[in-house]
């Protein structure tokens, strides 16, 4: 078993507090949502048979930035970038109101 780093031990201890745990889960949900959108864009690009360089050309962006966005698991694109890519790929980005979750006591 590998020894945990100081940072890992710190975040693990912080994760036990309610406020930190709640903030972490909210942020994790946001990151997961961005990942799902980027994955959908990548799937559409592949379905259309476009290279990343061709997609970049159509968007008017540098090929390396599109390549990084679609390949890097830690990308954090702006909404403007997402909308530009979606438009070129004939996709819609839609905001949907979530149903309120029931609060449990």
C-alpha positions as CSV (number, residue, x, y, z in Angstrom):
1,X,0.0,0.0,0.0
2,X,1.3,3.4,-1.0
3,X,1.7,6.0,1.8
4,X,-0.6,9.0,1.5
5,X,0.8,12.4,0.9
6,X,0.4,15.2,3.4
7,X,-2.1,16.9,1.0
8,X,-4.1,13.6,0.7
9,X,-4.3,13.3,4.5
10,X,-5.3,17.0,4.8
11,X,-8.1,16.7,2.4
12,X,-9.2,13.4,3.8
13,X,-9.5,15.0,7.3
14,X,-11.3,18.0,5.9
15,X,-13.8,15.8,4.1
16,X,-15.2,14.7,7.4
17,X,-16.7,18.2,8.1
18,X,-20.2,18.8,6.7
19,X,-19.5,22.1,5.0
20,X,-16.4,20.9,3.2
21,X,-18.0,17.7,2.2
22,X,-21.0,19.5,0.8
23,X,-18.9,22.0,-1.1
24,X,-16.8,19.2,-2.5
25,X,-19.8,17.3,-3.8
26,X,-21.3,20.5,-5.4
27,X,-18.0,21.1,-7.2
28,X,-17.7,17.5,-8.2
29,X,-21.2,17.6,-9.7
30,X,-20.1,20.7,-11.8
31,X,-17.0,19.0,-13.0
32,X,-18.9,15.9,-13.9
33,X,-21.4,17.9,-15.9
34,X,-18.7,19.7,-17.9
35,X,-17.1,16.3,-18.6
36,X,-20.4,14.9,-19.9
37,X,-20.8,17.9,-22.2
38,X,-17.2,17.6,-23.5
39,X,-17.7,13.8,-24.0
40,X,-20.9,14.5,-26.0
41,X,-19.0,17.0,-28.2
42,X,-16.2,14.4,-28.8
43,X,-18.7,11.7,-29.6
44,X,-20.4,14.0,-32.2
45,X,-17.1,15.0,-33.7
46,X,-16.2,11.3,-34.1
47,X,-19.6,10.5,-35.6
48,X,-19.2,13.2,-38.2
49,X,-15.7,11.9,-39.0
50,X,-14.0,15.3,-38.3
51,X,-10.4,15.5,-37.1
52,X,-9.7,17.7,-34.1
53,X,-7.7,20.0,-36.5
54,X,-10.7,20.3,-38.8
55,X,-13.0,21.1,-36.0
56,X,-10.6,23.8,-34.8
57,X,-10.4,25.2,-38.3
58,X,-14.2,25.4,-38.5
59,X,-14.4,27.1,-35.1
60,X,-11.6,29.5,-35.8
61,X,-9.4,28.2,-33.0
62,X,-5.9,26.8,-32.7
63,X,-5.8,23.1,-33.3
64,X,-3.8,22.5,-30.1
65,X,-6.5,24.2,-28.0
66,X,-9.2,21.9,-29.4
67,X,-7.0,18.9,-29.1
68,X,-6.3,19.8,-25.4
69,X,-9.9,20.4,-24.7
70,X,-11.1,17.1,-26.1
71,X,-8.1,15.0,-24.8
72,X,-7.3,16.5,-21.4
73,X,-9.4,15.0,-18.5
74,X,-8.8,18.3,-16.6
75,X,-10.1,20.7,-19.2
76,X,-12.4,23.5,-18.0
77,X,-13.8,25.1,-21.2
78,X,-15.7,28.4,-21.1
79,X,-19.4,28.3,-22.0
80,X,-18.5,30.4,-25.1
81,X,-16.1,27.7,-26.3
82,X,-18.7,24.9,-25.7
83,X,-21.3,26.9,-27.6
84,X,-18.9,27.5,-30.5
85,X,-18.0,23.8,-30.8
86,X,-21.6,22.7,-30.5
87,X,-22.7,25.1,-33.2
88,X,-20.1,23.8,-35.7
89,X,-21.2,20.2,-34.8
90,X,-24.9,21.1,-35.3
91,X,-25.6,20.5,-31.6
92,X,-27.7,22.5,-29.1
93,X,-26.6,23.3,-25.6
94,X,-29.8,23.3,-23.4
95,X,-30.2,24.4,-19.9
96,X,-32.8,22.4,-18.0
97,X,-34.4,23.1,-14.7
98,X,-33.8,20.3,-12.3
99,X,-36.6,19.1,-10.0
100,X,-36.0,20.0,-6.4
101,X,-34.6,17.1,-4.4
102,X,-36.5,16.3,-1.3
103,X,-34.8,17.2,1.9
104,X,-34.5,14.3,4.3
105,X,-34.4,14.8,8.0
